[in-house]
């Protein structure tokens, strides 16, 4: 009997862990750590860095789980998300809320105790912005949901900077701006090759409300804006030539893919390119911030 209970609990914990969207959480935490490392001239205090990473990780995971709970009925209609425990009913709303409250509360406690109140409140505000304002209010209301709601998803570098410096200067907001402008072409590429899924969900995603060609144009326009935005760290003397070369090279490939989507002769070709662009966009952001970090320590 005890073995069966342990197995059941282990299974539920595994299912809840999946709801925290580990891969997305890892990218968010990676961006927060970049903010931590860039906030100080040398290497930040290791204890505070670890505590800030854990606290932000826990709150981010809680936010994603609440997102899955709020969208469980929509997820059940989409092939990509129908197997989530929230959508299938394998985890109840009470179980998901309890888990999110537990890890979210633990994250806030870690940030308050071992980091600083500013980081705790900024991270909590980001949690509310993503899980409530974006998921429950903006996403079902407007095809510009990704643009408007991208602000909360772009916050990790500011959270990391606040954790180390007890303030959020202009340099941190430049990093936030880069992620903010990166989000639309990243997510619209996904929406483009998953249009039917989003149509079934009832969400007013751009390819559903305005069509594929309009979405392809906006992917291209936002990618152009993104490449321009990534030049700001060099213009503000946050970085040197190494970052500039990396930003231009990475941006050139992103532009090539976006232009190829725009010029795609068939819907099948467009979907294939959109899938490739979505995957590249994740690698792009990680490499861009890694280049900024390497440049920071080489210049220092």
Sine and cosine of phi, psi and omega as CSV:
sin_phi,cos_phi,sin_psi,cos_psi,sin_omega,cos_omega
0.00,0.00,-0.73,0.68,-0.02,-1.00
-0.89,0.45,-0.61,0.79,0.01,-1.00
-0.89,0.45,-0.65,0.76,0.00,-1.00
-0.90,0.43,-0.65,0.76,0.02,-1.00
-0.91,0.42,-0.67,0.74,0.02,-1.00
-0.89,0.45,-0.66,0.75,0.01,-1.00
-0.91,0.41,-0.65,0.76,0.01,-1.00
-0.90,0.43,-0.68,0.73,0.01,-1.00
-0.91,0.42,-0.68,0.74,0.02,-1.00
-0.88,0.48,-0.64,0.77,0.02,-1.00
-0.91,0.42,-0.68,0.73,0.00,-1.00
-0.90,0.43,-0.64,0.77,0.04,-1.00
-0.90,0.44,-0.63,0.77,0.04,-1.00
-0.90,0.43,-0.68,0.73,0.02,-1.00
-0.91,0.42,-0.61,0.79,0.04,-1.00
-0.92,0.38,-0.64,0.76,0.02,-1.00
-0.84,0.54,-0.64,0.77,0.03,-1.00
-0.89,0.47,-0.59,0.81,0.00,-1.00
-0.92,0.40,-0.36,0.93,0.03,-1.00
-0.98,0.20,0.05,1.00,0.05,-1.00
0.77,0.64,0.92,0.38,-0.13,-0.99
-0.80,0.60,-0.65,0.76,-0.04,-1.00
-0.92,0.39,-0.68,0.73,0.02,-1.00
-0.92,0.39,-0.64,0.77,0.03,-1.00
-0.88,0.47,-0.65,0.76,0.01,-1.00
-0.88,0.48,-0.65,0.76,0.02,-1.00
-0.92,0.40,-0.65,0.76,0.03,-1.00
-0.90,0.44,-0.69,0.72,0.00,-1.00
-0.93,0.38,-0.60,0.80,0.06,-1.00
-0.85,0.53,-0.71,0.70,0.02,-1.00
-0.91,0.42,-0.58,0.81,0.05,-1.00
-0.92,0.40,-0.66,0.75,0.01,-1.00
-0.90,0.44,-0.62,0.78,0.07,-1.00
-0.85,0.53,-0.69,0.73,0.06,-1.00
-0.87,0.49,-0.64,0.76,0.03,-1.00
-0.88,0.47,-0.71,0.71,-0.07,-1.00
-0.95,0.32,-0.53,0.85,0.00,-1.00
-0.98,0.17,-0.27,0.96,-0.10,-1.00
-0.96,0.28,-0.32,0.95,-0.05,-1.00
-0.79,-0.62,0.44,-0.90,-0.03,-1.00
-0.89,0.46,-0.72,0.69,0.00,-1.00
-0.98,-0.21,-0.52,-0.85,0.03,-1.00
-1.00,0.06,0.73,-0.68,-0.03,-1.00
-0.93,0.36,0.28,-0.96,0.05,-1.00
-0.83,0.56,0.82,-0.57,-0.14,-0.99
-0.88,0.47,-0.61,0.79,0.00,-1.00
-0.90,0.44,-0.70,0.71,0.00,-1.00
-0.93,0.37,-0.61,0.79,0.01,-1.00
-0.88,0.47,-0.70,0.71,0.00,-1.00
-0.91,0.42,-0.69,0.72,-0.01,-1.00
-0.89,0.46,-0.70,0.71,0.00,-1.00
-0.89,0.45,-0.66,0.76,0.01,-1.00
-0.89,0.46,-0.72,0.70,0.00,-1.00
-0.90,0.44,-0.72,0.69,-0.04,-1.00
-0.88,0.47,-0.72,0.69,0.01,-1.00
-0.91,0.40,-0.65,0.76,0.02,-1.00
-0.86,0.51,-0.72,0.69,-0.04,-1.00
-0.90,0.43,-0.69,0.72,0.00,-1.00
-0.94,0.35,-0.59,0.81,0.05,-1.00
-0.90,0.43,-0.71,0.71,0.03,-1.00
-0.88,0.48,-0.65,0.76,0.04,-1.00
-0.89,0.46,-0.66,0.75,0.00,-1.00
-0.90,0.44,-0.67,0.74,0.00,-1.00
-0.92,0.38,-0.59,0.81,0.04,-1.00
-0.91,0.41,-0.67,0.75,0.07,-1.00
-0.90,0.44,-0.61,0.80,0.08,-1.00
-0.85,0.53,-0.70,0.71,0.03,-1.00
-0.90,0.44,-0.62,0.78,0.03,-1.00
-0.90,0.43,-0.73,0.69,-0.03,-1.00
-0.90,0.44,-0.50,0.87,-0.07,-1.00
-0.96,-0.27,0.34,0.94,-0.11,-0.99
-0.88,0.48,-0.61,0.79,0.00,-1.00
-0.94,0.33,-0.60,0.80,0.06,-1.00
-0.93,0.37,-0.69,0.72,-0.01,-1.00
-0.87,0.49,-0.56,0.83,-0.02,-1.00
-0.90,0.43,-0.36,0.93,-0.02,-1.00
-1.00,-0.07,-0.04,1.00,-0.06,-1.00
-0.91,-0.40,0.75,-0.66,-0.03,-1.00
-0.87,0.50,-0.57,0.82,-0.05,-1.00
-0.92,0.40,-0.47,0.88,-0.15,-0.99
-0.83,-0.55,-0.01,1.00,-0.11,-0.99
-0.89,0.46,-0.40,0.92,-0.05,-1.00
-1.00,0.08,-0.08,1.00,0.04,-1.00
-0.87,0.50,0.61,-0.80,-0.05,-1.00
-0.88,0.47,-0.46,0.89,0.06,-1.00
-0.94,0.34,-0.64,0.77,-0.03,-1.00
-0.97,0.25,-0.61,0.79,-0.03,-1.00
-0.99,0.16,-0.26,0.97,-0.03,-1.00
1.00,0.06,0.10,0.99,0.00,-1.00
-0.90,0.43,-0.53,0.85,0.15,-0.99
-0.91,-0.41,0.73,-0.68,0.00,-1.00
-0.98,0.20,0.26,-0.97,0.04,-1.00
-0.87,0.50,-0.64,0.77,-0.01,-1.00
-0.90,0.43,-0.64,0.77,0.00,-1.00
-0.92,0.40,-0.66,0.75,0.00,-1.00
-0.92,0.38,-0.69,0.73,0.02,-1.00
-0.90,0.44,-0.64,0.77,0.03,-1.00
-0.89,0.45,-0.72,0.69,0.01,-1.00
-0.89,0.46,-0.67,0.74,-0.01,-1.00
-0.93,0.38,-0.65,0.76,0.05,-1.00
-0.90,0.44,-0.60,0.80,-0.02,-1.00
-0.93,0.38,-0.79,0.61,-0.07,-1.00
-0.97,0.23,-0.53,0.85,0.05,-1.00
-0.92,0.40,-0.68,0.73,0.05,-1.00
-0.90,0.43,-0.63,0.78,0.04,-1.00
-0.90,0.44,-0.64,0.77,0.03,-1.00
-0.89,0.46,-0.69,0.73,0.02,-1.00
-0.90,0.44,-0.64,0.76,0.01,-1.00
-0.90,0.44,-0.68,0.74,0.03,-1.00
-0.88,0.47,-0.72,0.70,-0.03,-1.00
-0.91,0.40,-0.65,0.76,-0.01,-1.00
-0.93,0.36,-0.64,0.77,-0.10,-0.99
-0.99,0.17,-0.67,0.75,-0.16,-0.99
-0.93,-0.36,-0.12,0.99,-0.02,-1.00
-0.86,-0.51,-0.99,-0.10,0.09,-1.00
-0.23,-0.97,0.36,-0.93,-0.02,-1.00
-0.88,0.47,-0.57,0.82,-0.01,-1.00
-0.85,0.53,-0.73,0.68,-0.01,-1.00
-0.91,0.42,-0.64,0.77,0.01,-1.00
-0.87,0.49,-0.75,0.66,-0.06,-1.00
-0.94,0.33,-0.61,0.80,0.05,-1.00
-0.90,0.43,-0.66,0.75,0.00,-1.00
-0.93,0.37,-0.64,0.77,0.05,-1.00
-0.91,0.43,-0.66,0.75,0.04,-1.00
-0.89,0.46,-0.60,0.80,0.06,-1.00
-0.91,0.42,-0.65,0.76,0.07,-1.00
-0.83,0.55,-0.77,0.64,-0.01,-1.00
-0.91,0.42,-0.66,0.75,0.00,-1.00
-0.88,0.48,-0.65,0.76,-0.02,-1.00
-0.99,0.17,-0.79,0.61,-0.14,-0.99
-0.96,0.29,-0.50,0.87,-0.07,-1.00
-0.95,-0.33,-0.89,0.46,-0.12,-0.99
-0.89,0.45,-0.76,0.65,-0.01,-1.00
-0.96,0.28,-0.83,0.56,-0.13,-0.99
-0.91,0.42,-0.73,0.68,-0.14,-0.99
-1.00,-0.02,-0.44,0.90,-0.08,-1.00
-0.95,-0.31,-0.84,0.55,-0.13,-0.99
-0.97,0.23,-0.71,0.71,-0.14,-0.99
-0.86,0.52,-0.64,0.76,0.00,-1.00
-0.99,0.13,-0.10,1.00,-0.17,-0.98
-0.97,-0.23,-0.53,0.85,-0.16,-0.99
-0.59,-0.80,0.60,-0.80,0.07,-1.00
-0.94,0.35,-0.16,0.99,0.09,-1.00
-1.00,-0.03,0.28,0.96,-0.05,-1.00
-0.83,0.56,-0.64,0.76,-0.04,-1.00
-0.92,0.40,-0.62,0.78,0.00,-1.00
-0.92,0.39,-0.78,0.62,-0.06,-1.00
-0.93,0.36,-0.72,0.69,-0.05,-1.00
-0.97,0.25,-0.16,0.99,0.00,-1.00
-0.90,0.43,-0.31,0.95,-0.02,-1.00
-0.87,0.49,-0.68,0.73,-0.02,-1.00
-0.94,0.35,-0.63,0.78,0.02,-1.00
-0.94,0.35,-0.30,0.95,-0.03,-1.00
-1.00,0.00,-0.05,1.00,-0.16,-0.99
-0.97,0.26,-0.36,0.93,-0.10,-0.99
-0.74,0.67,-0.69,0.73,0.01,-1.00
-0.88,0.48,-0.58,0.81,0.03,-1.00
-0.92,0.38,-0.60,0.80,0.03,-1.00
-0.91,0.42,-0.71,0.71,0.02,-1.00
-0.90,0.44,-0.65,0.76,0.01,-1.00
-0.90,0.43,-0.69,0.72,0.01,-1.00
-0.88,0.48,-0.58,0.81,-0.03,-1.00
-0.89,0.46,-0.57,0.82,-0.05,-1.00
-1.00,-0.09,-0.56,0.83,-0.14,-0.99
-0.95,-0.31,-0.11,0.99,-0.06,-1.00
0.86,0.51,0.41,0.91,0.06,-1.00
-0.33,-0.94,0.23,-0.97,0.01,-1.00
-0.78,-0.62,1.00,0.03,-0.04,-1.00
-0.98,0.21,-0.02,-1.00,-0.06,-1.00
-0.85,0.52,-0.60,0.80,-0.02,-1.00
-0.86,0.51,-0.63,0.78,0.02,-1.00
-0.91,0.41,-0.63,0.78,-0.02,-1.00
-0.94,0.35,-0.43,0.90,0.10,-0.99
-0.90,0.44,-0.67,0.74,0.05,-1.00
-0.90,0.43,-0.64,0.77,0.06,-1.00
-0.87,0.48,-0.68,0.73,0.00,-1.00
-0.88,0.47,-0.64,0.77,0.02,-1.00
-0.86,0.50,-0.73,0.68,0.00,-1.00
-0.92,0.39,-0.60,0.80,0.01,-1.00
-0.87,0.50,-0.70,0.71,-0.02,-1.00
-0.97,0.22,-0.46,0.89,0.04,-1.00
-0.94,0.35,-0.53,0.85,-0.14,-0.99
-0.87,0.50,-0.74,0.68,-0.03,-1.00
-0.86,0.51,-0.78,0.62,0.01,-1.00
-0.91,0.41,-0.51,0.86,0.06,-1.00
-0.89,0.45,-0.78,0.62,-0.10,-0.99
-0.98,0.18,-0.58,0.81,0.03,-1.00
-0.92,0.40,-0.46,0.89,0.11,-0.99
-0.89,0.45,-0.67,0.74,0.08,-1.00
-0.89,0.45,-0.73,0.68,-0.03,-1.00
-0.89,0.46,-0.50,0.86,-0.05,-1.00
-0.91,0.41,-0.70,0.72,-0.01,-1.00
-1.00,-0.03,0.01,1.00,0.09,-1.00
-0.88,-0.48,0.49,0.87,-0.11,-0.99
-0.85,0.53,-0.70,0.71,-0.04,-1.00
-0.90,0.44,-0.60,0.80,0.07,-1.00
-0.87,0.49,-0.74,0.68,-0.01,-1.00
-0.93,0.36,-0.53,0.85,0.06,-1.00
-0.89,0.45,-0.67,0.74,0.03,-1.00
-0.91,0.41,-0.56,0.83,-0.04,-1.00
-0.94,0.34,-0.43,0.90,-0.04,-1.00
1.00,0.02,0.01,1.00,0.02,-1.00
-0.97,0.26,0.65,-0.76,-0.03,-1.00
-0.99,0.14,0.87,0.49,0.03,-1.00
-0.96,0.28,0.47,-0.88,-0.14,-0.99
-0.81,0.59,-0.71,0.71,0.01,-1.00
-0.90,0.44,-0.46,0.89,-0.01,-1.00
-0.98,0.22,-0.69,0.72,-0.10,-0.99
-1.00,0.09,-0.52,0.86,-0.10,-0.99
-0.85,-0.53,-0.07,1.00,0.07,-1.00
1.00,-0.05,0.26,-0.96,-0.09,-1.00
-0.93,0.37,-0.68,0.74,-0.08,-1.00
-0.90,0.44,-0.67,0.74,0.03,-1.00
-0.89,0.46,-0.66,0.75,0.01,-1.00
-0.91,0.42,-0.67,0.74,0.01,-1.00
-0.88,0.48,-0.63,0.77,0.05,-1.00
-0.90,0.44,-0.67,0.74,-0.03,-1.00
-0.94,0.34,-0.54,0.84,0.10,-0.99
-0.87,0.49,-0.70,0.71,0.01,-1.00
-0.90,0.44,-0.72,0.69,-0.05,-1.00
-0.91,0.42,-0.67,0.74,0.01,-1.00
-0.94,0.33,-0.50,0.87,0.06,-1.00
-0.93,0.38,-0.64,0.77,0.09,-1.00
-0.87,0.49,-0.70,0.71,0.03,-1.00
-0.89,0.45,-0.60,0.80,0.01,-1.00
-0.89,0.45,-0.74,0.67,-0.02,-1.00
-0.87,0.50,-0.64,0.77,0.04,-1.00
-0.90,0.43,-0.66,0.75,-0.02,-1.00
-0.90,0.43,-0.59,0.81,-0.03,-1.00
-0.93,0.37,-0.16,0.99,0.06,-1.00
-0.99,0.12,-0.22,0.98,-0.05,-1.00
-0.87,0.49,-0.68,0.74,0.02,-1.00
-0.83,0.56,-0.63,0.78,0.03,-1.00
-0.94,0.33,-0.66,0.75,-0.01,-1.00
-0.90,0.44,-0.55,0.84,-0.01,-1.00
-1.00,0.01,0.05,1.00,-0.01,-1.00
0.90,0.43,0.48,0.88,0.17,-0.99
-0.97,0.25,-0.40,0.92,-0.11,-0.99
-0.62,-0.79,0.11,-0.99,-0.01,-1.00
-0.91,-0.42,-0.38,-0.93,-0.11,-0.99
-0.93,0.37,-0.52,0.85,0.00,-1.00
-0.86,0.51,-0.74,0.67,0.03,-1.00
-0.89,0.45,-0.67,0.74,-0.04,-1.00
-0.86,0.51,-0.72,0.70,0.01,-1.00
-0.89,0.47,-0.69,0.73,0.01,-1.00
-0.90,0.44,-0.69,0.72,-0.01,-1.00
-0.88,0.47,-0.66,0.75,0.00,-1.00
-0.93,0.37,-0.66,0.75,0.00,-1.00
-0.92,0.40,-0.73,0.68,0.02,-1.00
-0.90,0.43,-0.65,0.76,0.01,-1.00
-0.92,0.40,-0.58,0.82,0.02,-1.00
-0.88,0.48,-0.66,0.75,0.02,-1.00
-0.93,0.38,-0.65,0.76,0.04,-1.00
-0.88,0.47,-0.70,0.72,0.03,-1.00
-0.89,0.45,-0.64,0.77,0.02,-1.00
-0.86,0.50,-0.69,0.72,0.01,-1.00
-0.92,0.38,-0.68,0.73,0.00,-1.00
-0.89,0.45,-0.65,0.76,0.03,-1.00
-0.92,0.39,-0.61,0.79,0.03,-1.00
-0.91,0.43,-0.63,0.78,0.07,-1.00
-0.88,0.47,-0.72,0.70,-0.03,-1.00
-0.87,0.49,-0.59,0.81,-0.05,-1.00
-1.00,-0.04,-0.02,1.00,-0.09,-1.00
-0.80,0.60,0.79,-0.62,-0.09,-1.00
-0.97,0.25,-0.40,0.92,-0.03,-1.00
-0.72,-0.69,0.31,-0.95,0.04,-1.00
-0.90,0.43,-0.60,0.80,0.02,-1.00
-0.89,0.45,-0.68,0.73,0.04,-1.00
-0.91,0.42,-0.63,0.77,0.02,-1.00
-0.89,0.46,-0.69,0.72,0.00,-1.00
-0.90,0.44,-0.66,0.75,0.01,-1.00
-0.89,0.45,-0.69,0.72,0.02,-1.00
-0.93,0.37,-0.60,0.80,0.02,-1.00
-0.90,0.44,-0.65,0.76,0.04,-1.00
-0.88,0.47,-0.68,0.73,0.01,-1.00
-0.91,0.41,-0.63,0.78,-0.01,-1.00
-0.93,0.38,-0.65,0.76,0.03,-1.00
-0.87,0.50,-0.71,0.70,0.00,-1.00
-0.92,0.40,-0.66,0.75,0.00,-1.00
-0.91,0.42,-0.59,0.81,-0.06,-1.00
-0.86,0.51,-0.55,0.83,0.02,-1.00
-0.94,0.34,-0.72,0.70,0.05,-1.00
-0.89,0.45,-0.65,0.76,-0.01,-1.00
-0.83,0.56,-0.77,0.64,-0.05,-1.00
-0.91,0.42,-0.67,0.74,0.01,-1.00
-0.89,0.46,-0.70,0.71,-0.02,-1.00
-0.94,0.33,-0.58,0.81,0.02,-1.00
-0.88,0.47,-0.74,0.67,-0.01,-1.00
-0.95,0.32,-0.55,0.83,0.07,-1.00
-0.90,0.44,-0.64,0.76,0.03,-1.00
-0.90,0.43,-0.63,0.78,0.03,-1.00
-0.89,0.45,-0.63,0.77,0.00,-1.00
-0.93,0.36,-0.71,0.70,0.02,-1.00
-0.87,0.49,-0.69,0.73,0.02,-1.00
-0.87,0.49,-0.66,0.75,-0.01,-1.00
-0.85,0.52,-0.72,0.70,-0.06,-1.00
-0.98,0.18,-0.50,0.86,0.06,-1.00
-0.93,0.36,-0.67,0.74,0.03,-1.00
-0.93,0.38,-0.65,0.76,0.01,-1.00
-0.89,0.45,0.00,0.00,0.00,0.00
